[in-house]
Amino acid sequence: FYKTFYIMTFSCSVIRGTDAIVQDEKCYLKFPNTAPLDHATTPDSLYKPILFHGIPLVDFQDFLHGSKEQKFEVAAKMGHACREVGFFYLVNHGIPQALVDRTFAAAKEFFSLPLEAKEKTSYVDGGVRGYFGMRSEDLNQFDKTKKSRGDMKEGFDVGLEASRLKSSNDYVGNKLSPTFHSRNRWPAELPELKIIMEKYIDSLRALSELLVEAFAISLGVKKAIFPINTPCINLRMNHYPARTAGQNGSNEKRTDEMGCGAHTDYGLFTILSQDSVGGLQVLNSSGDWVNATPIKNSFVINIGDMMHRWTNGRYASTLHRVVDLRKGKKDRISIPFFFNPNCDALVECITNKEEDAVFEAETAENILTERYEMAFKKNEKS
């Protein structure tokens, strides 16, 4: 009954005037191989291409305010999008646009600081908090034909600190991660930044808990299968600067380089807020890059490798990248919110009686640590 329900109720209208067409077109999922993989699962083995031609749109209002039946219908639409695309727009999500706008303004203020001031907040060994500079991260983990010099972006990462978790009612002695619950590194020049970003974290954490509930409904499992009372959260501000002649040791503009190399995300799921510049693209199985064209007052939700593993390949973790669509003439800001379970959560495949687990069980912390090290240490060696 439930599988029939979600297929029959999935319906989105076409959004006119965008490259990312939201439509009722059937998608085709290539399920993963049935043979269990080795302990160290590589991104190459996780990614399975899918045929789609647009990014679906899900209206979350009925999940927030509707009846039980309406909530199930929204969850079904989300599940369909996750199985057959791995990405969807989320509208009427309950997050005030004023908060999103203020967070973007704060990002612009931070990236406008002198480089010396930003570098005072840089990553320290063993941590993933603070500033990282141009080309520090290399997410081009799939295209082996090109030698990447690193992503053409700078970023600033903050998260949910152990001190905040320990002071909340959610903390009942859970294990906390020295890496993913570490202290944030705030710039002294912008005292308001901490207040704004912690407010954003709290708001999107609440939204994430509702999304987890919806995902659980779509999978036919209890929400408790995803332990999230002390989640590992990473809130990032990305800045893709406009390219000017003479950058990068050259007399030419380099608009052909990737703002963000082709990759899948590491964790459970991502809630992305993007400005109007655009540039996010998602790869389908035909080798076409589908534009995730910005839609006002929406988030882009995408499934990460951890959720792909947890669902035994049912939910798709889809390859995506960021390119320069404005020929180097405009800055781009994006704010992804990476939501992950408790660090000691065991990511163990959800299976039925007729199937075997595709992936071996692993803790959330180990999965995240492996992928962060790949993204940053690989570029240090190049």
Salt bridges, closest charged atoms under 4 A:
GLU25 OE2 - HIS53 NE2 3.52
GLU73 OE2 - LYS77 NZ 3.87
GLU84 OE2 - LYS26 NZ 3.24
GLU84 OE1 - HIS80 NE2 3.52
GLU109 OE2 - ARG102 NH2 3.92
GLU137 OE1 - LYS153 NZ 2.88
GLU137 OE1 - ARG236 NH1 2.74
ASP138 OD2 - LYS378 NZ 3.59
ASP151 OD2 - LYS153 NZ 2.72
GLU154 OE1 - LYS118 NZ 3.01
GLU154 OE2 - HIS239 ND1 2.70
ASP157 OD1 - ARG236 NE 2.67
ASP170 OD2 - ARG205 NH2 3.09
GLU198 OE2 - LYS194 NZ 3.24
ASP202 OD2 - ARG164 NH2 2.77
GLU209 OE2 - ARG205 NE 3.66
GLU213 OE2 - LYS71 NZ 3.20
ASP256 OD1 - ARG254 NE 3.07
GLU257 OE1 - ARG135 NH2 3.08
GLU257 OE2 - ARG149 NH1 3.50
GLU257 OE2 - ARG254 NH2 4.00
ASP265 OD1 - HIS263 NE2 3.20
ASP265 OD1 - HIS320 NE2 3.11
ASP305 OD2 - ARG371 NH1 2.12
ASP331 OD2 - HIS239 NE2 2.49
GLU355 OE2 - ARG314 NH2 2.27
GLU362 OE2 - HIS39 NE2 2.97
GLU365 OE1 - LYS175 NZ 3.48
